[in-house]
Amino acid sequence: MTVRVRFAPSPTGMFHVGGARSALQNWIYAKQQGGVFVLRIEDTDAARNKPEWTEGILSALDWIGIARGSYEGPYFQSRYAGEHRAAAARLYESGRAYHCDCTRESVQARTGSQYTGYDGFCRDRGLTPGEGRALRFRTPDEGETVVVDLIRGEPTFENRLIEDFVIARGDGSPVFLLANVVDDVTMGITHVIRAEEHLPNTPKQQLLWDALGVKPPLWAHVPVVVNEKRQKLSKRRDKVALEAYREEGYLADAMRNYLMLLGWAPSGDREIVPWSVIEEEFRLADVNPSPAFFDEKKLRAFNGEYIRALPVAEFIAACQPWLTGADTIAPPPWQPEEFDAEAFAAVAPLAQTRIAVLSEIVPNVDFLFLDSPLIDEAAWVKAMKEGAAELLDASVAAFEALASWDAVSIKSALEAVGAQRGLRLGKAQAPVRVAVTGRSVGLPLFESLEVLGQDRTLTRLRAARLRLF
């Protein structure tokens, strides 16, 4: 038997990080088993589906290493509506489903509760198809449904506690529960690896597989992904869009490494490992069923480690979208003609050790490519205290006298200026840094001034001094 797994997102919004994790787990499992990864776009929600969301799914999968052309599909659920209706008709004709004209209000009136669920009122009324009559699956009265789950063992559900659930609406259109099963049957899916939130629906879907005369798949319900308050990640509350992390400057390798750690860990006391190790070691049986905490701070630290591990040339190339404003990334504050590739290459190794996401490259190097720095006013007020004007005057004089403009000479000159005023270097360089770069923190100052050049440095120091009058 060829293993066939599927990833079935809905194109109704940005690509969720939890979905990305499920896609990677399906992808790895299929590769390990010599199987097939199927991409199915579940696009039956016509009111919310947009073509750009579908393209966003494909683009996000490309980014995390599941490239177009390397999997089967994408298939679109909306194109299988005929198969869905045919399956509903077969279930009705075989007596495994019946029509029901009950409203929610009538069920509540009979049961006296909005929480009891459907009471089976229409089971034996023999209603024929008609407008406003939903089709309900006839759940067995006795026995139990055992779900074989590669992560959770064998969750068991008493059939008598499963209500007769709707499989087609009053207008005849099948609901997602049935459509999902029919698509899996049609596409020969053997293993369903998906989020824990779908587990309550699994016994219903397994009953449908059985009723359609097809052996159910093996299931694997991976843990729900939660935030720091242990709440399920929400689009409305949490930062969950994979695209947002990509545009902020997270590396694909760092992101997929981190996503795979949500509920699983490689061998040994390590977390940052090559993808080849993850592909070799990942096992569904080793996935922890407990909720997995999506820790943005940890992800950010992960990304910083990956950035620092890049060869400098690759780091320079990775920064280009933020330096040029390519694609959906905002343009930098300088004009294209103001960018100096050689100057950036000179400071790139310094910047590489200081940023955690690639978007941070812009505020770290913008002083090199602007006529005058973008001043952080809070930093200005803090740095330009009493004595700053005199220190700037002395710095201008000391820098003008330098015959060699290099980091060592610049540092020595400023150390001497500070010593004359009883200041340690850290205090002496604060006004100079803000005057030249506009900020109180950033790249190493003296190496930055070397790249900026003597004339531009002196111009900025004089401009800052004038502002203090």
C-alpha positions as CSV (number, residue, x, y, z in Angstrom):
1,M,0.0,0.0,0.0
2,T,1.3,3.4,-0.9
3,V,1.0,5.9,1.9
4,R,-1.0,8.9,0.8
5,V,-1.3,11.9,3.1
6,R,-3.1,15.2,2.5
7,F,-2.9,18.8,3.6
8,A,-6.2,20.5,3.2
9,P,-6.2,24.3,4.0
10,S,-9.0,26.7,3.3
11,P,-8.2,29.9,1.3
12,T,-10.0,32.2,3.6
13,G,-7.2,34.2,5.1
14,M,-3.5,34.3,5.8
15,F,-1.6,31.1,6.2
16,H,-1.6,30.0,9.8
17,V,1.6,28.8,11.5
18,G,-0.3,25.9,12.9
19,G,-1.2,24.9,9.4
20,A,2.4,25.2,8.3
21,R,3.4,22.8,11.1
22,S,0.8,20.3,9.9
23,A,2.0,20.6,6.3
24,L,5.6,19.9,7.3
25,Q,4.6,16.9,9.4
26,N,2.6,15.4,6.5
27,W,5.4,16.2,4.1
28,I,8.1,14.5,6.2
29,Y,5.9,11.4,6.9
30,A,5.1,11.0,3.2
31,K,8.9,11.2,2.4
32,Q,9.8,8.7,5.1
33,Q,7.3,6.2,3.9
34,G,8.0,6.7,0.2
35,G,4.5,8.0,-0.1
36,V,2.6,10.9,-1.7
37,F,1.7,14.3,-0.3
38,V,-1.6,15.6,-1.7
39,L,-2.5,19.3,-1.5
40,R,-6.3,19.9,-1.5
41,I,-7.7,23.4,-1.3
42,E,-11.0,23.3,0.6
43,D,-12.6,26.2,-1.2
44,T,-16.3,25.5,-0.7
45,D,-16.9,28.7,1.4
46,A,-17.6,30.9,-1.6
47,A,-18.3,34.0,0.4
48,R,-14.9,34.0,2.0
49,N,-12.6,32.4,-0.6
50,K,-10.3,34.6,-2.6
51,P,-7.8,33.6,-5.3
52,E,-5.1,35.6,-3.6
53,W,-5.5,33.4,-0.5
54,T,-5.0,30.3,-2.6
55,E,-1.8,31.8,-4.1
56,G,-0.7,32.7,-0.6
57,I,-1.0,29.1,0.5
58,L,1.1,27.9,-2.5
59,S,3.7,30.7,-1.9
60,A,3.9,29.9,1.8
61,L,4.4,26.2,1.1
62,D,7.1,27.1,-1.4
63,W,8.8,29.2,1.3
64,I,9.0,26.4,3.9
65,G,10.3,23.9,1.3
66,I,7.2,22.2,0.0
67,A,7.7,23.4,-3.6
68,R,5.1,23.4,-6.4
69,G,5.5,20.4,-8.6
70,S,6.9,18.2,-5.8
71,Y,3.4,17.1,-4.6
72,E,0.1,15.9,-6.1
73,G,-2.4,18.7,-6.6
74,P,-3.6,21.2,-5.8
75,Y,-7.0,19.8,-6.0
76,F,-10.0,22.1,-5.3
77,Q,-12.8,20.7,-3.2
78,S,-15.5,22.8,-5.0
79,R,-14.9,20.7,-8.2
80,Y,-16.0,17.5,-6.4
81,A,-19.5,18.7,-5.5
82,G,-21.0,15.9,-7.7
83,E,-19.2,13.2,-5.8
84,H,-20.3,14.8,-2.5
85,R,-24.0,14.8,-3.5
86,A,-23.7,11.2,-4.9
87,A,-22.3,10.0,-1.6
88,A,-25.1,11.7,0.3
89,A,-27.7,10.0,-2.0
90,R,-26.1,6.6,-1.5
91,L,-26.2,6.9,2.3
92,Y,-29.9,7.9,2.1
93,E,-30.8,5.1,-0.2
94,S,-29.0,2.5,2.0
95,G,-30.9,3.7,5.1
96,R,-27.8,5.1,6.7
97,A,-29.2,8.6,6.5
98,Y,-32.7,10.2,6.8
99,H,-34.3,13.5,6.1
100,C,-35.2,15.9,9.0
101,D,-37.3,19.1,9.0
102,C,-36.5,20.0,12.6
103,T,-35.4,23.5,13.4
104,R,-33.0,24.3,16.2
105,E,-35.8,26.0,18.1
106,S,-38.1,22.9,17.8
107,V,-35.3,20.7,19.1
108,Q,-34.7,23.0,22.1
109,A,-38.4,23.1,22.8
110,R,-38.6,19.3,23.0
111,T,-35.5,18.8,25.0
112,G,-35.7,21.9,27.1
113,S,-32.1,22.6,26.6
114,Q,-29.8,24.2,24.0
115,Y,-27.0,21.9,25.0
116,T,-28.6,18.5,24.6
117,G,-28.2,18.2,20.9
118,Y,-30.4,16.5,18.4
119,D,-33.0,14.1,19.9
120,G,-33.6,11.8,16.9
121,F,-37.2,13.0,16.4
122,C,-37.2,12.4,12.6
123,R,-35.4,9.0,12.6
124,D,-38.5,7.0,11.9
125,R,-40.8,9.6,10.3
126,G,-39.9,8.5,6.8
127,L,-39.6,12.0,5.4
128,T,-38.7,12.2,1.7
129,P,-36.3,14.8,0.3
130,G,-37.8,18.2,0.3
131,E,-37.0,21.9,0.6
132,G,-35.7,22.7,4.1
133,R,-35.2,19.1,5.0
134,A,-31.6,18.4,6.1
135,L,-30.1,14.9,5.7
136,R,-28.9,13.4,8.9
137,F,-26.6,10.4,9.4
138,R,-28.2,7.5,11.3
139,T,-25.6,6.9,14.1
140,P,-25.6,3.3,15.5
141,D,-27.5,3.0,18.7
142,E,-25.0,0.6,20.3
143,G,-21.3,-0.2,20.3
144,E,-18.4,2.1,20.1
145,T,-16.1,3.7,17.5
146,V,-12.4,3.2,18.1
147,V,-10.1,5.7,16.4
148,V,-6.6,4.3,15.8
149,D,-4.4,7.4,16.4
150,L,-0.7,7.2,15.9
151,I,-0.2,9.8,18.6
152,R,-3.0,9.3,21.0
153,G,-3.4,5.5,21.0
154,E,-7.0,4.4,20.5
155,P,-9.5,7.0,21.7
156,T,-12.9,5.3,22.0
157,F,-16.3,6.9,21.6
158,E,-19.6,5.5,22.6
159,N,-21.9,5.6,19.6
160,R,-25.0,6.4,21.7
161,L,-23.4,9.7,22.7
162,I,-22.9,10.7,19.1
163,E,-26.0,12.6,17.8
164,D,-27.4,11.9,14.4
165,F,-25.4,14.7,12.7
166,V,-26.2,16.6,9.5
167,I,-24.4,15.5,6.3
168,A,-26.3,17.7,3.8
169,R,-28.2,20.9,4.2
170,G,-31.8,21.6,3.4
171,D,-30.8,22.8,-0.1
172,G,-29.1,19.5,-0.7
173,S,-25.5,20.8,-0.4
174,P,-23.3,18.5,1.6
175,V,-21.6,19.9,4.7
176,F,-17.9,19.9,5.3
177,L,-17.9,16.8,7.4
178,L,-19.2,14.6,4.5
179,A,-17.3,16.5,1.8
180,N,-14.0,16.0,3.7
181,V,-14.6,12.2,3.9
182,V,-15.6,11.8,0.3
183,D,-12.6,13.7,-0.9
184,D,-10.3,11.6,1.2
185,V,-11.9,8.4,-0.1
186,T,-11.7,9.7,-3.7
187,M,-8.1,10.6,-3.4
188,G,-7.1,7.4,-1.6
189,I,-5.9,9.0,1.6
190,T,-4.4,6.4,3.9
191,H,-3.2,8.6,6.8
192,V,-4.8,11.8,8.1
193,I,-2.3,14.0,10.1
194,R,-4.1,17.1,11.4
195,A,-4.6,19.3,14.4
196,E,-6.1,18.0,17.7
197,E,-9.1,20.4,17.3
198,H,-10.5,18.0,14.7
199,L,-10.5,15.0,17.0
200,P,-14.1,15.4,18.2
201,N,-15.2,15.1,14.5
202,T,-13.1,12.0,13.9
203,P,-15.6,9.3,15.2
204,K,-18.3,10.9,13.0
205,Q,-16.0,10.8,10.0
206,Q,-14.9,7.3,10.7
207,L,-18.6,6.2,10.8
208,L,-19.0,7.8,7.4
209,W,-16.0,5.9,6.0
210,D,-17.5,2.7,7.3
211,A,-21.0,3.5,5.9
212,L,-19.4,4.2,2.5
213,G,-17.8,0.8,2.6
214,V,-14.2,2.0,2.7
215,K,-11.6,1.2,5.3
216,P,-10.9,4.3,7.4
217,P,-7.4,5.9,7.4
218,L,-5.0,5.9,10.2
219,W,-5.3,9.1,12.2
220,A,-2.7,11.3,13.9
221,H,-3.9,14.3,15.8
222,V,-1.0,16.6,16.6
223,P,-1.2,18.9,19.6
224,V,-3.0,22.2,19.5
225,V,-0.7,25.3,19.3
226,V,-1.2,27.8,22.1
227,N,0.0,31.2,23.2
228,E,1.8,32.2,26.4
229,K,-1.6,32.2,28.2
230,R,-2.1,28.6,27.0
231,Q,-5.0,29.8,24.8
232,K,-5.3,28.3,21.3
233,L,-3.6,30.6,18.8
234,S,-6.2,32.9,17.3
235,K,-6.1,35.0,14.1
236,R,-8.0,37.8,16.0
237,R,-5.7,37.9,19.0
238,D,-2.3,36.4,18.1
239,K,0.4,36.8,15.4
240,V,-0.3,33.7,13.5
241,A,0.2,34.5,9.8
242,L,3.3,32.8,8.3
243,E,3.4,35.7,5.7
244,A,3.9,38.2,8.5
245,Y,6.9,36.4,9.9
246,R,8.4,36.1,6.4
247,E,8.0,39.8,5.7
248,E,9.5,40.7,9.1
249,G,12.6,38.8,8.1
250,Y,12.4,35.3,9.5
251,L,14.5,32.8,7.6
252,A,12.6,29.8,6.2
253,D,15.1,27.3,7.7
254,A,14.7,28.8,11.1
255,M,10.9,28.9,10.9
256,R,10.5,25.3,9.8
257,N,13.0,24.1,12.4
258,Y,11.0,25.9,15.1
259,L,7.6,24.7,13.8
260,M,8.7,21.1,14.0
261,L,9.6,21.5,17.7
262,L,6.0,22.3,18.5
263,G,5.2,18.9,20.1
264,W,8.3,17.1,19.1
265,A,12.1,17.2,19.7
266,P,15.2,15.7,18.0
267,S,17.4,13.4,19.9
268,G,19.9,14.7,22.4
269,D,20.0,18.0,24.2
270,R,19.6,20.1,21.1
271,E,16.9,22.0,19.2
272,I,18.7,23.8,16.3
273,V,19.5,21.0,13.9
274,P,19.8,20.5,10.1
275,W,16.7,19.8,8.2
276,S,18.1,16.4,7.2
277,V,18.2,15.4,10.8
278,I,14.6,16.4,11.3
279,E,13.6,14.4,8.2
280,E,15.5,11.4,9.5
281,E,14.4,11.4,13.2
282,F,10.8,12.7,13.2
283,R,8.3,10.1,14.2
284,L,4.6,10.6,14.8
285,A,4.7,8.2,17.7
286,D,7.2,10.5,19.4
287,V,4.9,13.6,19.2
288,N,3.8,14.8,22.6
289,P,0.0,15.1,22.7
290,S,0.0,18.0,25.2
291,P,-0.6,21.6,23.9
292,A,2.5,23.1,22.2
293,F,3.5,26.7,23.2
294,F,4.3,28.9,20.3
295,D,6.9,31.2,21.9
296,E,7.7,34.2,19.7
297,K,10.7,35.1,21.8
298,K,12.2,31.7,21.4
299,L,11.5,31.8,17.6
300,R,13.2,35.2,17.4
301,A,16.2,33.8,19.2
302,F,16.2,30.8,16.8
303,N,16.2,33.1,13.9
304,G,19.1,35.2,15.2
305,E,21.1,32.0,15.5
306,Y,20.3,31.1,11.9
307,I,21.2,34.6,10.7
308,R,24.6,34.5,12.5
309,A,25.3,31.1,11.0
310,L,24.9,32.4,7.4
311,P,28.1,33.0,5.3
312,V,28.4,36.7,5.0
313,A,27.7,36.6,1.2
314,E,24.4,34.8,1.9
315,F,23.5,37.3,4.6
316,I,24.1,40.2,2.2
317,A,21.9,38.5,-0.3
318,A,19.2,37.7,2.2
319,C,19.0,41.4,3.3
320,Q,18.4,42.6,-0.3
321,P,14.6,42.7,-0.2
322,W,14.7,45.0,2.9
323,L,17.4,47.2,1.4
324,T,15.5,47.6,-1.9
325,G,11.8,47.2,-0.8
326,A,11.2,44.3,-3.1
327,D,7.8,42.5,-3.3
328,T,5.5,43.2,-0.3
329,I,8.3,44.6,1.8
330,A,8.2,48.4,2.6
331,P,10.8,50.5,0.8
332,P,13.7,51.7,2.9
333,P,14.0,55.5,3.8
334,W,16.7,56.1,1.2
335,Q,16.4,56.4,-2.6
336,P,17.8,53.6,-4.7
337,E,20.6,55.7,-6.0
338,E,21.7,56.5,-2.5
339,F,22.4,52.9,-1.6
340,D,26.1,52.0,-1.6
341,A,26.6,48.3,-2.0
342,E,30.3,48.5,-1.0
343,A,29.5,50.4,2.2
344,F,26.9,47.9,3.1
345,A,29.2,45.0,2.5
346,A,31.8,46.6,4.8
347,V,29.3,46.8,7.7
348,A,27.4,43.6,7.0
349,P,29.5,41.3,9.2
350,L,28.9,43.8,12.1
351,A,25.2,43.9,11.5
352,Q,24.9,40.2,11.1
353,T,25.9,39.7,14.8
354,R,23.3,42.2,16.1
355,I,20.0,41.5,14.4
356,A,17.5,38.8,15.1
357,V,15.2,39.4,12.0
358,L,16.3,40.7,8.6
359,S,14.0,43.8,8.7
360,E,16.2,45.1,11.5
361,I,18.9,45.7,9.0
362,V,17.3,49.0,7.8
363,P,17.5,51.0,11.1
364,N,21.0,49.6,11.7
365,V,22.5,50.9,8.4
366,D,20.2,53.8,7.3
367,F,22.7,56.4,8.5
368,L,25.1,55.3,5.8
369,F,22.7,56.1,2.9
370,L,21.0,59.3,4.0
371,D,22.2,62.9,3.7
372,S,21.5,63.4,7.3
373,P,20.6,60.8,10.0
374,L,17.0,60.1,11.2
375,I,17.2,61.4,14.7
376,D,15.6,59.5,17.6
377,E,14.5,62.5,19.7
378,A,14.4,60.6,22.9
379,A,18.0,59.4,22.3
380,W,19.0,63.0,21.4
381,V,17.6,64.4,24.7
382,K,19.3,61.8,26.7
383,A,22.7,62.2,25.0
384,M,22.9,65.9,24.5
385,K,23.1,66.9,28.2
386,E,25.3,69.6,29.7
387,G,28.8,69.5,28.3
388,A,27.7,67.8,25.0
389,A,28.3,71.0,22.9
390,E,31.9,71.3,24.1
391,L,32.5,67.6,23.6
392,L,31.2,67.8,20.0
393,D,33.5,70.8,19.4
394,A,36.5,68.9,20.8
395,S,35.5,65.8,18.7
396,V,35.4,67.8,15.5
397,A,38.8,69.2,16.2
398,A,40.3,65.8,17.1
399,F,38.8,64.1,14.0
400,E,39.9,66.9,11.7
401,A,43.5,66.4,12.8
402,L,43.5,62.7,12.0
403,A,45.8,61.8,9.2
404,S,44.5,58.2,9.0
405,W,40.7,57.7,9.1
406,D,40.3,54.2,10.5
407,A,38.5,52.7,13.5
408,V,41.5,52.4,15.7
409,S,42.6,56.0,15.1
410,I,39.0,57.3,15.6
411,K,38.7,55.5,18.9
412,S,42.0,56.7,20.2
413,A,41.0,60.3,19.3
414,L,37.7,60.1,21.1
415,E,39.2,58.4,24.1
416,A,41.6,61.4,24.4
417,V,38.7,63.8,24.2
418,G,36.9,62.0,26.9
419,A,39.9,61.7,29.1
420,Q,40.4,65.5,29.0
421,R,36.9,65.8,30.5
422,G,37.1,63.0,33.0
423,L,34.8,60.8,30.8
424,R,35.0,57.2,30.1
425,L,34.8,56.2,26.4
426,G,31.1,55.1,26.8
427,K,30.1,58.5,28.0
428,A,32.2,60.4,25.5
429,Q,30.9,58.5,22.5
430,A,27.2,58.9,23.3
431,P,26.7,62.4,21.8
432,V,28.9,61.5,18.8
433,R,26.8,58.3,18.1
434,V,23.5,60.1,18.2
435,A,24.9,63.1,16.1
436,V,26.2,60.8,13.4
437,T,23.7,57.8,13.4
438,G,20.6,59.4,14.9
439,R,20.4,56.6,17.5
440,S,21.8,55.6,20.9
441,V,22.4,52.0,19.9
442,G,23.5,50.3,16.7
443,L,26.6,49.0,15.0
444,P,30.0,49.4,16.6
445,L,30.6,53.2,16.4
446,F,34.2,53.5,15.2
447,E,33.9,50.9,12.4
448,S,30.7,52.7,11.4
449,L,32.5,56.1,11.2
450,E,35.3,54.6,9.2
451,V,32.8,53.4,6.6
452,L,30.8,56.6,6.7
453,G,34.0,58.6,6.0
454,Q,35.7,61.6,7.6
455,D,33.9,64.3,5.7
456,R,30.4,63.0,6.3
457,T,31.2,62.4,9.9
458,L,32.4,65.9,10.5
459,T,29.5,67.4,8.6
460,R,27.0,65.6,11.0
461,L,29.0,66.5,14.1
462,R,28.9,70.2,13.1
463,A,25.2,70.0,12.3
464,A,24.5,68.5,15.7
465,R,26.6,71.3,17.3
466,L,24.6,74.0,15.6
467,R,21.4,72.4,16.8
468,L,22.6,72.8,20.4
469,F,22.9,76.6,20.1
